Amino acid sequence: MQGWVTEMSKVIVIGGGAAGMMAAVAAAQTGCQVTLYEQNEKLGKKLFITGKGRCNLTNACDTTELFGNIIRNSKFMYSAIYSFDNFRVMDFFENQGMKVKTERGNRVFPASDHSSDVIAALKRALKQNHVRTFLNTRVQSILTQAGEPPKEDGAAPKRIAGVLLADGRREAADAVILATGGCSYSSTGSTGDGYHFARELGHTIIECCPSLVPFTAKEDYVRELMGLSLKNVKATISDGKKRLFSEFGEMLFTHFGVSGPLILSASSLVNDAILKRNLQMEIDLKPALSYEQLDHRIVRDFKEGLNRQFSNAIMKLYPSKLVPVMIQLSEIPPDKKVNEITREERMRLVACTKQFPVTLTGLRGFEEAIITRGGVSTKEVNPSTMESRFLQGLYFAGELLDVDALTGGFNLQVAWSSGYLAGLSAGEAVQ
């Protein structure tokens, strides 16, 4: 064929992130020739910054618990997870010479705390399995050709033929695995090309929006608390009378609103509602104490210095940065002597401690999102193989799919599992 590269690549993987590298390794292990194209100057750019540079690569929970932490289309992931579960992921990296460790919440990290070791292990696996890797190489489009004989209705089904590179070269292939990532952290190369390719090939793209992302907030006092981190608090988010989220964890006040692990998890569960209207969040600053117990604690603190001013008497109860805000919310004059504070005033203080109010007004953008919600419709992908239901030889893996999960290593598990199954399926199909 004129204009085609003469050496044929049986399987081409587009995207050198977590899912793409795992797909390339899995395909190559079937014995076929694999070529990996990455438009960045290096592999795993997003992996490098994952988990603040530590890379929470999976979760060591019981495998069945993984599905409860996959928020969208968890059933679609059954075959992929059981083909390459969290324990096989840990074994994979251990076998590549990278020791792992398990921390709070069953979160699994490289023992070195360096995400670069995760990338290095994947590079070793690519090399061992003779995957041809091309960096700084952008795929312009995916090429198809008529494959099987026409169906009864006269329509000739199409199959994958290869790819057209940005420099004009054509590379033939029997299978192409799309693992280009989502829209989050575009600086790492997640430009949304994969959505464009999939749409051109007839696939439906479920609307994409940022997920595992901080919230913006209405109140000025939230911004005054910028930099304050709270541990072991309970956040409850409601839409009117409907409770959408209620969990314990750690959070952070920022110059625009709220962030931190607790808040990021909340964002994936209330995503649809916050895009339509403001939501009310209440933070229980003292979840270990009931209202009555907290009131007794405050009374005890007040008795230690009956002539102290209110602003000084609550210094032990809250972080110093929070004290002025609690004074504002309780509407108790800061210079009022504690022996003059009424029960009604004290109960107001208890209420705003147990129900610290924050009005959530929206989500931050893709630049701050850990993952993308939405993507290639899972209804159009075979969950047993990750192959397109429309186009023979086209496979999908990773964040490009309309699958997302909570924090804790679950999204990377989705990437490893879907990548492995796509690679295995593509490799076996072209043999």
Sequence and secondary structure as in RCSB ss.txt:
>XXXX:A:sequence
MQGWVTEMSKVIVIGGGAAGMMAAVAAAQTGCQVTLYEQNEKLGKKLFITGKGRCNLTNACDTTELFGNIIRNSK
FMYSAIYSFDNFRVMDFFENQGMKVKTERGNRVFPASDHSSDVIAALKRALKQNHVRTFLNTRVQSILTQAGEPP
KEDGAAPKRIAGVLLADGRREAADAVILATGGCSYSSTGSTGDGYHFARELGHTIIECCPSLVPFTAKEDYVREL
MGLSLKNVKATISDGKKRLFSEFGEMLFTHFGVSGPLILSASSLVNDAILKRNLQMEIDLKPALSYEQLDHRIVR
DFKEGLNRQFSNAIMKLYPSKLVPVMIQLSEIPPDKKVNEITREERMRLVACTKQFPVTLTGLRGFEEAIITRGG
VSTKEVNPSTMESRFLQGLYFAGELLDVDALTGGFNLQVAWSSGYLAGLSAGEAVQ
>XXXX:A:secstr
 TTB SS  SEEEE  SHHHHHHHHHHHTTT  EEEE SSSSS HHHHHTTTTT   EE S HHHHGGGEEE TG
GGHHHHHHS HHHHHHHHHHTT  EEEEGGGEEEETT  HHHHHHHHHHHHHHTT EEESS  EEEEEEEE S  
 TTS   EEEEEEEETTS EEE SEEEE    SS GGGT  SHHHHHHHHTT  EEEEEEES  EEE  HHHHHT
TT EEEEEEEEEEETTEEEEEEEEEEEE SSEEESHHHHHHHHHSHHHHTTS EEEEEES TTS HHHHHHHHHH
HHHTTTTSBHHHHTTTTS TTTHHHHHHHHT  TTSBGGG  HHHHHHHHHHHHSEEEEEEEE  GGG SEEEEE
E GGGB TTT BBSSSBTEEE GGGBS EE TTTHHHHHHHHHHHHHHHHHHHHH 
